[in-house]
Amino acid sequence: MSTVIEQSIETYGIDNWGADYFGVNRKGNLIVKAPENENLTADVKEIIDDLRKRGVNTPVLLRFPQLLFGQIRKLQTAFRKSIKEFEYEGGHLCVFPMKVNSNRAVIEEYLREGTRYNFGLEAGSKAELYAALGLEQAKDSLLVLNGFKDREFIELAFAGAAAGKNVVIVIEKLSELDHTLDLAEKIHAENPDADLPIIGVRVKLYSKGSGKWEKSGGEAAKFGLTTTEILEVIRRLQEAGRIDMFKLLHFHIGSQLTDIKRIKNAMKEAARTYAKIRQMKIPIEYLDVGGGMAVDYDGSRTSFESSANYNAREFANDVIYVIKTVCDDENVPHPTIIQESGRYLSAYHAILVTNVQDEIETVVEPHDAEMKLDANDPQIVHELHDLRDTINAKNYREYYHDALENRDELFTMFNLGLISLEAKGKGEVLFWDICEAADKFAQLKKYVAEEFDELRQLMCAKYLTNFSVFRSMPDNWALEQLFPIIPIHKLNKKPTEYATLCDITCDSDGIVDKFVDLHDVKPVLELHKLVKSEPYYLAMMLVGAYQEVMGNNHNLFGMPHEAHVFIGEDGYIIKKVIYGATLGDAVGSVRFDPEQLHDTFRKSVLQRIKEGKLSNTEGSKVIEFYEDQVGSYTYLTPNGGKG
């Protein structure tokens, strides 16, 4: 492998965040490796070229189900080894939270592999439960129901139990228990042998998580019952003669838990609660430790918000050891551990690939280096010209500060009407020339002053990228969540540009200006110079968790095209292509009727024909063109130039 490729792998941190699923081949293209055999790879650039020949343009969401399978196996293997090592007497199951990615293909692929380990599903709404009840699960898997529930929700849960599913109604409010007991009584009266749902209780722990979602835990958390409320649940169940339905204790302290110490504290508290309930002669057998297992998006293995200071085996070891220790201390049976780690399972399998459409002109404009000054040019312009011509490695910092003062004076003089527009233009060009030179000298130093990091961010290129942050990476916009971003090709060539990304929405927030780095957060991304008539593609990595379900309809950019890719002995196979939103789909999503729009537009054109402003032929062409657009992709069409 060439030195340049090795540098690219280091620059973009592929080995740090890639979990052994990604690499670069000799062509300098990004590859995806099959988890079962890293020698089986798929070239992402070849996939995009193949799709483009089929008329499927970027942006495209690439799904690699094998990466989903790989994560399931990693999680199951980690717990299996920990259970064996610590001689844990309980089991381990997982349920996938449908809220993380409710796409049918993702759920079905998860169940295809997860069924081997009795992995099930978690639903937090009536719609999710409705979908889950129509899916095939392993006989011994669970269907855990979280979130607030009305009577209809609970009736749907009873229907699932009647269909033979192991449905767990997690009580979030005491009113939910009332509905559950009432329905159980009615069904029992009709059929004493009817299968009933399992009852679980979510406990509100004192312990908190870590990271952006730490408020999910603690005494002020949205969900969970207090100790007093749990005791009331037990009393009502005993009074109704239904204590045998109480099988599960649940807690959740947040998503993307970055610090393993916080997790251990929560495990101790929850395990102690389980043990005390078990000592009350109540036959609970499941301890649901919730979700929150983090993805190391930046590869730093720290407690930073976009990272995690543990891996799957370390997580499993701590969970198993802590729960075992508490249970042995309290002399109660070890529970079967239920886990809801949706982010960990699904983040890696999806990649959004899109093209850079163009470069947005920045403050640094192209100019004639031999700029000639006129005798009539103001003194401030002459001073900037002298600074530009005499700046060097020794005086660059002083001259940069002088240039800042001169620029302020230039703007003040212009606002007072003392200089012309032409003089202001010359002064601006000279100022940015000085900045560019100062930046080059600063970057040569061993330690770069903070002011020059800020200057680099200001001067960097702005690449217009054919996607919507709000649709495809909403957590980047809303939560400043970092996602690795990398070119899918040219990784055998050294990047020469520093850039931020601008999406194609008409919103000033539609930018990406924070990028993953092993030691910090980078304000710019190293990219290659755009070449006319050559496409340049970027991949937004690890977007398989939450991004699709959280994406919104800002500017009516709908779902992008989607391709499902299998990696085999002979390379890749595109097993399925799902076309993205059309203009008709997009307007329909906000309840416009395309046919009604066509009728109104047609009337407007016919009126123009009647007024003699258009000929019949011209009007027909306009109407036909407009109506044909109903089937067009909502994103920009790569123009064969810089995109």
Buried (B, 14 or more C-beta within 10 A) or exposed (E): EEEBBEBBBEBBBBBBBBBEBBBBBEBBBBBBBBBEEEEBBBBBBBBBEBBBEEEBBBBBBBBBBBBBBBBBBBBBBBBBBBBEEBEBEBBBBBBBBBBBBBBEBBBEBBBBBBBEBBBBBBBBBBEBBBBBBEBEBBEEBBBBBBBEBEBEBBBBBBBBBBEEBBBBBBBBEEEBBEBBBEBBEEBBEEEEEEBBBBBBBBBBBEBBBBBBBBEBBBEEBEBBBEEEBBEBBBEBBEEBEBBEBBBBBBBBBBBBBBBBEBBBBBBBBBBBBBBBBBEEEBEBBBBBBBBBBBBBBBBBBBBBBBBBBBBBBBBBBBBBBBBBBBBEEBEBBBBBBBBBBBBBBBBBBBBBBBBBBBBEEBEBEEBEEEEEBEEEBBEBBBBBBEBBEEBEEEBBBEBBEBBBEBBEBBBEBBEEEEBEEEBBEBBBBBBBBBBBBBBEBBEEEEEBEEBBBEBBBBBBBBBBBBBBBBBBBBBBBEBEBBBBBBBBBBBBBEBEBBBBBBBBBEEEEBBBBBBBBBEEBBBBBBBBEBEEEEBBBBBBBBBBBBBBBBBEBBBBBBBBBBBBBBBEEEEBEBEEBBBBBBBBBBBBEEEEEBEEBBEEBBEEBBEBBEEEEBEEEEBEEBBEEBBEEBEEBBBBEBEEEBB
